[in-house]
Amino acid sequence: MSFGDSSDTQEWLNGETARLNACLAQAMSIADKFALLRSIVRLKGGRMDRVEARLDFSDRELEAAARFGLAINSSTVRLLDERDDRAPQGFWAAHDLDVSLRRHREHLPPDAMLLRHTQHLDYRSEGQKAAVRSLFTMPFGASLMVCLPTGSGKSLLFQLMAAKLREENAGGCVVVITPTVSLALDHERTLSVIPGLEGSRALVGGMAPIERANVVDSFRQGEIPILLMSPEIAFGAAREHLVEAATNPTQKLRPLKAHLSAIFIDEAHIIENWGRTFRPDFQRLPGLVQELRDKNRDLRCVLLSATLPPAARAVLRASYQTDRGWAEVDAATPRSEFDIVIQAYDTADARLEALDFVLDRAPRPLIVYTTLAGDEDEDRGSRDLRLSASGLYNRLRERGYERIALFSGEVSSNSERNRIVQDWAANRLDIVVATSAFGMGVDKANVRSVIHACLPDSPARWYQEIGRSARDGRQGLAICLFTDAKTDNVIDDTTHARSTAASSWITRDLAVPRWEAMVQSSYNGRWIDDKRAMTINLDAIRQGITISTDHNRRWNMSIINLLQRARMVDVVSCTQEPNRFAWDVEVREPGLLAYDPVKIWDRVFALRDREQARAREDVRQFINVMRRADKTCVLRDVFELLQDRHTDEILPCGRCPGCRARGEIPALNTPYRVLADAWPADMASKRLKLPPGVTLLVPGDSSLSKHLTSLTDRLAAAGIEQLLAPDDLANACAEALMHSAARLGLIINHSSVIRDPRGITNLPTAVLLRPHEATSKQVLSTVKDWKNAGILPDPLLVVTSPSTELDGRRLDQTLSPRAPYFEDALEHFSIMETIR
């Protein structure tokens, strides 16, 4: 048991205990009460006075306490010292309480624009800061892909962009595409309390017609800074309004003040998988972005995710790269908050027994994930070792749990889904049994356990789902209990993962006749420019099928998705009417409608074969990791699969089965590596008043402590947009620049440059140095390296005493070809015309 002694740790413990006590006061069933009481006792070090529980139990109820690993007598409540065969290997080591902060926030100095437009006083991480820097220096019409760890503040990007747009134009706005209703509503709830962004709204299915109409009207009139929606709504009811908002304001009626300047796609990693299968509109988004850019060629597009596997990266690059600019910011780093337990079982009964044991003891709140939503076939037979969400939910209800919800595809009502999300956020639920969509992006920081009663079908899914726990940086449990019989004629979790990963690709002998049947039953045939267009009936049936079912419709959709990924067709709209399933399609490859398109289908299925092989290899490697979890660092191996990075860059986690077996000690701080592409220099956007190249500037005060505000004001007036400042002055520089003429006012402290010397944004820059400081010498050495590598920001002012030397020589003999200027000269540069 590990205890911290800081005031922050004690404050966290008090807060967690108070929250659990509040939940306990609301609990009605004995199962909920004992499970919550166990979580409280664990936080108390394994023992507490019974009077603290403030509960009375009957003798019959007390008999049930042992099921939850509790011993209760007249004076105390304590955790039993259990050695039970039902416990998965490593469970007790993972369950042992550790109250230390496992993920530390970095508190990096702010930029001037962060202080101007938000209530944040710093950045959470180097990755977040690098992403903001890339966002606000990206060229008009460019696209940006950002990968930041869960909990590192990706939402700040669209919040800050919207706030800055509103400053420039009262009707400036952004659209955020989200994969789930719960995520859209969670963002709306967060935005509702941010000054200047309170009017942001989510446009979701299930809204009353009058409410939807009011949101649309407010958006068109420029009253909504951030509009959140799903791809389906973007292509349906909202499409014409998005196109209208992207249109130049001078070409619209005066009341229509919305000016759409950026589109953000949240959780972008799912485009590759969900878009390929049951959510085709995800793979149509590049067409929407292009349609909006036809109206506003300067529209920026930003893709956000916490996890981008190689396959997803490839799809996003192919779909969103543009000749106006493309860049990537990758700050993904392994999440080390989890104590990981992994165990395979030969039989369903053995797994179920272990799952019951774990669920009665795992810290609350928790999410249990399965792959199956429900038992479509009620009698799946004894050879089926899988567990469905609905089956597990019903079992937990039978075992007495009431503070519980089921969130899966079988819960189709938006109002019910919204209620679950709201109850989860408000601590009215302790357990959610779910399939993979639940929890995506939902900002609940105190989830303590994630349990998989399955084997996820990809490393990305497992990593994403365990990442929904411990978002507060404290200890989280990640437990995976899966069936792996290694026997023929058995459907277990391992075979299901393989099947799921490879089953969403149709075979050619079925695809071709299905496509022919869809073409033959199509209607509304027409020409759009040089492309043949038609409306496809998704209920078309190929020869050999007598009736259309949901299964038939899904396969027809899968074929059209495949043709779209192969650049053979474009799906331009999906009918939203009930009981009418049709897509409007433009045929890009005329040969697809030819009498004998064999070579065309060869190209289509070459793509399909590559995709399938990649998915099979991903799941094969993941299964291998999970089967040998006690012989490797699971977290490191999975992260390597997701990032295409070598393990020598990633330290062992110290908290998985393999690390525990080898006695690995968890690292105190995980190395944080940020890879950020540099945008090409946009000379047209620079306010070049200073001479090009390196210029030395002698400040009035060499300590830089006196008259700092005056110095930064002068620098900003002369066109400086970026300062490299000593660590102790960085915050003061940001505050001074906030009120200056600087448009961005980017701040980089010396420590950041020394830690990552690969280069900085190419903006007019000033380096503030104190003579005779060790960090000043290190920064100067880095600046010299940049000069030798030809990556110096231009122009660059080095602000320091003339006595400052580098390698024993004066700076005007090494860095700059011209004599130093004194600070007063900045007044002269500030009134000069901008140099073009």
N, C-alpha and C positions, 0 to 999 in steps of 0.2 A: 504494500500500500504506500503510495507516494503522496506526500502532502507538501504544498507550497506554503510559504509563510508571508507572502506579500499581501498588502491590503487589497489589491485587485482580486487575488485569489479568494480571500475571505468574503469580499463583496459578491463574487460570483457564487460561492457556496451558499451564502445567505439568500441570494436571489433564486437559485435553483430550488433550495429547500422551501422557500415561501411559495413558489409556483406549484410544487408538488403537493404541498399542504392544502393549497386552494383547490387543486384537483381532487384531493382526497375528501375534502369537505363536501364536494358535489357528487362524489361517487355513491351509487346506490347498491350495487351488487357486491357480494363478499369477494369475488374474484378480482374485480377492479380495486377494491379497497386494499387487499393484501398485496397485489402487485405494486400499487403505488407506495404502500407502506414500506415494502422491501426497497424500493428506489430511495426513499428517504433515509432508511437505516443505513444503507450503503454509503450515502453522503455523510452520515454521522460517524463513519469509521467502523460500521458493523454492529453497533450497539447504541441504544438510546433508552432513556427512561420512558416507561409506559405512559406516564402522565402527559408526556409531550405529544403522544399520538392523538390525544383527545378523542378517543374512540372507545366505545364499550362493545365487547363481543360476548355472545352467548357461549356456553360450553361447547355446543355443537359447532359453532363457527370456529372456535379456537382449534378444534380437531383438524380443520382444513388448513391451518397455518403451515404445517409441515410440507404440504404440496408446493408451497412457494418458498421453501427453504428458510422458514421463519420459526423461531422459538419464542413463545410469549408466556411470561409468567406474571405474577401480580405486580412486579416492580419494573421489569425490563422487557425490551424487545430486542432480539439479536438475530444475526444471520447464523444459520446452522453451518457447522464445518462439515460440508457434504463431500463424500467421495462416492459418486453415483455413476454406475456404468452407462447411464443414459446421457451423461454429459459428453458433448463432442470433445475430441482431443484438443487441448489448449484453451478450453472455455474458461477455466478458472484463472488462468494467467491473464487472459484478455479482460475478464470481469473485474479483476483487482483494481481498486480505485486509484486513479491518478488525477489529481486536481490541478496539475501544472498547466500552464498555457503552452500548447504544443505548436501553435502557429502564431508567430509574432507579427503584428502590424508594424510597418516600417516607418511611418510618419515622415515622409519626405516633404521638403519645403514646397509650398504652393507656387503656382504661377499667378501673375497679375490677373489674368482673365478668370482663373478659378475663384479668386477672392471677389472679383466684380460680379460674377453671375451665379454664384452658389453660396451656401452657408458653410462649405467645407473649409477648413483651415490648413489641410495638408492632403497629400496623396497616400493611399494605402500601400502602394508598392511601386517599384521601378517599372513594372509592366504597365500598370495603370497610367503612370506618368508618360511613358513612351507612347502609349496608345493615344492619349489626349494630344500629345505633341504631333503625332502623325496625322490625326484627324484634322487639326487646325492648320496644318501646312500642306494638306493634300490639294492638288490642282483641281480646278473646277472640272466636273464631268468624270472624275476618277473614281476608282473603286478600292476599298480597303478591307482586308481580312484580318480580324483581331482574335487571338486565342489567349484568354486570361484564365487563371484558375478560378474555380467556384469560390464566391465570396470576396473576390478582389475588386468588385465594383465596375463591371462592364456597363451597367445601366447609366453610370455617370456620363458616358459618351453621348448618348442621345439627349440626356438632360441638359448637358452643357451646350451642345449644339443648338438645341431649341432655344435656350435662354439667350445665346449670342445672336441668333437669327431675329429674335423678337426685339433686341436692342437696335438692330439695323433696319428692321422693317416690321411694323406692327402686325402684319399678317403673315410673317414668316413662320413656317411650320415644318414638322417632320412626320413621317409615317413609320411606325414600327410594326413589322410583321412578326407575329408570335405563333407558335405551333399549337398552343392550348388555350382554352377559355380561362382556365385557372391562372395561367401566367399573365394574360392580358389584364385580368381583374386585379391581380396582385400588383402589377405595375401601376394601374390606375389608382389603387389605394395609396401607394407610396408617393405618387406625383401630386396627390390631392393636398398634401401638406407642405409642398415645396413652393416658396414664394415665387410668383411669376409663372408657375406651371400648374397652378391649381385647376385651371380649366381643361386640362388634358382628359381625354375620355377613351374608353374601350368600346368598340363597335363589335358586339358579339351576337351570335345566334340566340334566339329565345327572348330578345328584347321586345317589349310592347311596341307596336307600330308607331304610336305617337312619340315614344321615347327615342326610337331609332330616327324618326324624321327630325326631331329636335337636334339630335347630335349631328346629323348630316348638315342641317341648315347652319348650325353654329360653326361647323368646320368650313363650309363654303364661304362664310362671312369673315373668316380669319380669326375667330374667337378661340380656337382650340390649338394650342401650341404643339401638342403631341397626340396623334390619333393612333390607337392600337387596334389591330385586327388580324384575323387569320387570312391565309392565302385565298381560301374559298370566298370570303367576303370581299377581298380585294378584287377578285375576278368576277364577282357577282354584283351585288347591290351597290358597292362603293366604286366600281371601276370608273364610271363616267365622271364621278366627282373627283377622283384622284387625277384624271387627265385634265379636268377643268382647273384644279388647283395648281397643276404644273404649268399651265398656260400663262404667258406673260400678262401681268395685270392690265397692261394697256389694251389688251385685246378682249377684255371681259367687261361686263357691266360693273359699274362703280361699287355696288354693295358687295360684290364677290372679291373680297380682299385676301383670301387665302393664297399664299405663294409657297408651294411645296418645293423645298430646296434640297432635301435629303431623304433617303429611304434606308432604314435599318432593318436587317433580318436577324432576329434573335434566335439563339439555339440553332445556328446554321448547320451544325453537323448532321442534323436529321434530314436535310434535303436529299442526301444521297440515298438513304435507306427508306424513309417514309415516302419520299417522292417517287421512288422506284416501285413501291408496292401500293399502299392503300390511300395515299394522299398525293394524287398526281399534280395538284396545283403547285406544290413545292417546286417541281421541276419546270413549271411554266413561268416562274418568277423572273428569270432573265428577260423573257419577252415583255413582261409588264414594265420592267426597268427601262427597256429600250423604248417602249411606247411612251413612257413619261419623259424620257430624254428627247424624243422627237418634238415634244412641246417645250422642254427646258433642257437644252444641251449641257447646261452646267450642273445638272442634278448629280449629287454625290450618292454613292451606294456603299454601305458599311455592313459587313458580315461579322456577327459576334458569336463566339462559342467558348466553352470551357474545355472542350475536347474535340480535336480534329484529327481523326485517323487518316492515314495516307490516302485511302480511297475517297474519303470525303473531300480532302484537300484537292485531289485531282479533279473531281467534279466541279468544285467551286471555281478553281482556276480556269477550267475550260469554259465555264458558263458566264463568268463575270469579268474576265480580263477585258480591258478596253484600251484603245490607242491613246486615250486621254490620260492614262496613268493607272498603275496597279502596284500596290505595296502590301506587305504582310508584317504584322507584329505578332511574334510568338513568345509569350512569357509563361507558357505552361510549365509547371513544376509539380512533382509528385506531392499529393496531399498526404501528410504524415501523421494526421490526427487519429487514424484508425488502428485499433487492435483487431487483427484479422484472424478469423477462425474458419477453416475449410475442412469439410469432412464428406467423404463419399460413402454411400450405403448400398448394400447388395439388394435390399428389399425395401418395399414401400413402408412396411410396418416398422422396421428399424428406424427409418428416417422420421416417420411420424412420431414415434416415441421420443426421439431426441428433440424434435421440434416442439412438442408439448413441454418438455422439460425446460428448454431455452426460453420459450415465450412466457412461462411463469416467472422467470428470473431476470430477463433482460431489462436494463434500465429504460424507463419511459421518458418521453414518447418514442414510439418506434413505428417503422414501416416494414411490412412483410411483402416481398415481391414474389409473384409466380409468373410463369410464362403463359399458361392456359388461363383464359378468362373464366370459362364455365365448362360444365360437363355436357357438351352438345349431345353426346351419346351417354345416357344415364348409366348404362352397363358397359363400362369400358373394359371390364374383364381383369382378371388377376395378373395378366401379363403386361398390364399398363401400370407403370410405377410412377406416373406423374401425379402432381397435385394441382388442382385448379384453384383460382382465387375464390370463386363462389363456394367450392367445397370446403376450403380452409375457413372461410368466414363463417359458414354454418357450423363448423366444428367448434370454433371459438365461442360462438353464441351458446352452443350446447354446454360448453365448459364454464359458462357463467359470465363471460365478458359482455358488458353492455356499452362501455365507452369506446365503441369500435365502429368502423365504417368500411364498406366495400366500394372500391373505386376501380372499375374496369370497363371494358367495352359493353358489358351487359347493363351498365348504368348509362342510359342514353339521354336522360333528361338533363338539360343544361341547368335547370333550377336545382336539381338534386346535386349535381356536381359542384355548383357554386356553393350550396349549403355545406357540403363536405369540406371544401377549401376554407370557408369562413370558420366553421367549427374547429378545424385543425389549427388555423392561425390563432383562434381565441382560446386554445387549450381546453376545448370541450370534448376532445377525442384523445385517447392515449394510444390507440392502435389503428392504423389504416392498412387493410389488405388490398393490394393493388397489382395491376400490371404496369408496364414500364412508364406510361405517360404521367402518372401521379408524381407530384413533387418537382417537376421540371421548372426550375427557375423560381419556385415559390420561396419567398424570403422568410423561412422559419429557421432561426439560428440554433435552436436548442434541441433538435432531434438527436437523441442519444444512441439509437440502435437502428441498423438496417439489416434485415434478415432475408436471405434468399432461400426460398423453399423450392429451388429449381437451379438449373445451370443456365445463366444468361447465354444468348446465342451469339455474343460477340464480346471481346474485351472492352470495347467502348461502352456497351450497355452496362456491364458490371461496374466499371469505373465511374460512370455517370451516376449510377444509382447509389453506390456507397457514398458518393460525394454529397448526397442529400442529408447526411448526418454531420454533426460536429462543425457546422458552418461558423460557430462562435470561436473556433480554434482550440476548443477543449477536447477531452477524450470522447471518442465515439467507437461503438462496436460494429464491426462489419462481419457478419456470419453467413456462410454459404453452406447449406446442407443439401446435397444433391444425390440422386440415385444413379448408380453406375454399375449395372449388373454384369456387364461384359459377357453377355450371353445372347445367343441368337434368339429371334422371335420374341424379344422383350422390348417394349417401348419404355425407355427410361429417360432421365433428364439429359444424359449425354447424347443419346441418339436423337432426341428431340432438338437439341441445340444444333447438331449437324444438319438435321432435316430442315429446320427453320432457316438456317443460313444459306442453304442451297435450293430451297423449294420455291422461291419466288421468281424463278426463271422458267418460262414455258419452253417446251421442245418445239423444234421446227415443224415436225409433222402435224402438230396441232395449231401452231401459230399461223401458218399459211392459209389453211382452210377457214380459220376464224376471221382473218383479215378479209379474205374474199367474200365471206358471208356479210361482214359489216359493210363492205363497199357495195355489194348487191342490194342491201336493204337501206342504203343511205338515201337521203333526200335533200332538197334545197341545193342541188348542185349548181355551182356558179364559178366564175373566174374573178379572182382578186389580183389585179395587175397580171403577172404572168404565171400565177399559181392557181391550180385547180382546188376549189374549196367545196366542202360538203358537210352535211350534218350526219354524224354517225349515231345510229341507234345501238346503245350499249347492250340491249337485250337481244341483239341478233344472235341466231343460233346456227352453228355449222351443221353440215350433214352428219347424221347419226345421233343428233340430240333432238328431243321432241319438245321440251319446255325449257324456258329460261328461268334460272334461279339466281340468287345472290352470288353463288359460286361461279356461274357462267359469266355474270356481269363483271366480277372481279378479274377474271382471266382476260376478258376483252379489254378492260382498262389497262391491264398489265402489258398487253401487246402494243397498245397505242403509246404507252409510256416508253417502251423499248424503242419503238420507231422514232419517238421524239428525241431520246438520248442519242440515237444514231443519226440525228439531223435529217431524217427522212420526212417527217411531218412536224407541224406546229399545232398544238391544241390552243385555239384562240379563245374559246369560252366553254363553260360547262353550264348546262341548264340546271337551275336551282328549284324547279317546280317539283312538288311532291309526286311520286309515282311516275315521273318521266325522266328517263336517264339517257341523255344525249349530249354529245360533245361536237362542237364545230371545229373542223380540222382543215388546215391548209396543207396541201401536199407539196413538199419542197423538192422531192425527187420524182420526176415524171415517170421514170422507169418502174416505180412501184405499182403503177396502174397498167403496165404493159401486159401483153398476152403471156409472156414467159419471163418473169423477172427473177430468174435464178441467181444471176450475179448480184442483184440488189440484195436479195435475202442472204447471200454469202457474206456481204459486208455487215448486215444487221447482226447475224449470228456470230460473226467474229468478235464483235463488241460484247455480245451476250456471254460468249465463252470466256472472255477475259474477265468480265465482272464476276462470273460464277466461280472461276478458279481462284480469284483473289479472296472472295468471301469464304470459300472452303478452306483456303490456307489460313486465313485469320482465325477461324473457329478451331481448326486443327491445332494450331499453336496454343490457343487459349486453353483448350481441353488438356493439352499436355502440361501446361503450367499448373492448372488446378489439380491434376492427378498427382503431380509430384510437388505439391505445395510445401511439404516438409523438407525438401531438398534444395530450395531456391528462395530468393527474395521475390515473393509474388508481386508486390507492388512495383518493384523495379522492372521485372520482366513484362508486366502488363503495360506499364508506362512506355517501355521501349517499343512494344508493338504499336502503340498509339502514335508515337512521335517520330518513329524512324531515327531514334538516337541510340548511341551505343551505351552499354551499361557502365562503362568506366567513367561516364559523366555524372552518374546517379549513385548516391550512397545507398547502402542497404537501409531498409526502413526500420529494422530492429523490432518490429511488432507483428510480423506474420509468422506462420508456422515454421518456415525455413530459418528465419532469423532467430527465433526463439531456440530452435534446435541447435544452432551454432553459437548461441550466446552473444549475438550481435547487439551492441548498445545503440539505441536510437540517437541519431545526430541531434544536437541541440538546435542547430539551424540548418535547414535544407538549402544548399546552394541555389541561388536564384539567377537564372540566365535569361536575358532578354535579347531576342533576335529581332531587329527592326530594320526593314528596308528604308533606304534614304530616297526621298522624292528627288527627281531631277531639279536642279536650281531653276526657279522661276524668276528670271531677272525682271520681268515686267511688274511683278508684285512687290519688288523691293523699293523702299524709299531711299535711294542711294544719294546721300548728301556727303558722306565721308569719302575720302580717297580710297581706291581699291587696294587690296593687299593688306599687309600688317602695318599698323600705325601705333607708335608708343605715345602714351598720354601720361603726363605727370600730374597726379592729383594734388589739390591744395593741402590735403592731410594724408600723409603716407600710411597712417594707421587705419584709414578708411572709416574710423568710428565717428568722427565729427563731420557734420554737414553731409551725411550720407544721402539724405533726401534731396538736397540741392544737386549733388553729383548725379544721382539717378535721373532726376528731372532733365538735366542738361544732356545726358546720354540719350534719353528717349527723344528729346526734341531734335537731336542730330540724327535720328533714325535707327538707333539701337533697339533691337527687339529681343535680344537674348543676353543674359548675364551669367557668367561663371563666377560664383561668389564664394568666399570663405564660409564654412559651415555655420559659424556663429552669426553671420550677417545675412544669410540667405532669406530668412523670413522677413527681415526688415527691408531688404531689397524688393521683395514681392509686394509688400504693403506700400512702399514708396511708388513703385511702378503702377500700382492699381489706380492711382490718381494722376498718372502722367499721360503723355501723348502716345505711349506705346500701345499698339493694337493688340499684341499678344502678351508681351512681357514675360517671356519664358525664363525660368530660374533653374540653374543647375548648380548644386553645391560641389565643392572640390572633392568630397569623398566619393561622389557618384562618378566623377570623371576618372579618378584614380582607380576605382573598382572596375570600371568598364571603359577603357580608353579607346574604343574602336571608332570614335567619331561622333559628332553632334550635328544637329540640323543646320543646314546651310542658310543661315539668316545673318543679318548685320549683328555682330556679336562683340561684347566687351568682356575681357577677362580681368577681374579685380584680384590683385595680388598684394600681399604685404611682404616687404623685403625680409629676408632672414628667417622666414617660416619654412619648416620642412615641407609642408603641403604645397607651398608656393613653388618650391623647386620641382616637386613631382609634377605639378600641373604644367609648369614651363617645359619640362622634358616631354610631356605628352603633346603639347602644342608644337614643339619642334618635330616630333614624329609625324604629326598631321601635315605639317608643312612639307616634310620630305616625301610623304605619300601622296601629296597633291589633294588633300581632303580638308584643307583649312576652310572655315566659314569665311565668306567674303562680303563686305570688309570685316576686318578684325582689329579691335582696339585692345592693346595691352595696357591696363591702367595700373601703374606702379611707380615706385621711386626710381630715379635715374641711376641709383647705385645698385639696383638689382642686377645680378649677373647669372649667366647660364654657362656652365662648364668653364668658369673662370674668365669669361669675357662679357663685356657690356652688351645689353640687348640690342642697342642700335648698331652693333657690329655683327650680330648674328641673326636676329629675327626680322628687323626692319631696315630697308635701304635708306630711310629718311630720318632726319633729326627729330627728336621728340617734340610734341606739342605740350603746352601747359593747359590745365583744365579750362582756363578762360577762353581758349580757342574754340571750345564747343559752342559758345555763343555765336561765333562767326559761322560755323557749319550749320547751325540750326536755322539761320535766316537765308541760307543759300537755296537756290532752286534745286529741286530734285534732279539728280544726274540720271540720264537715261542712256 
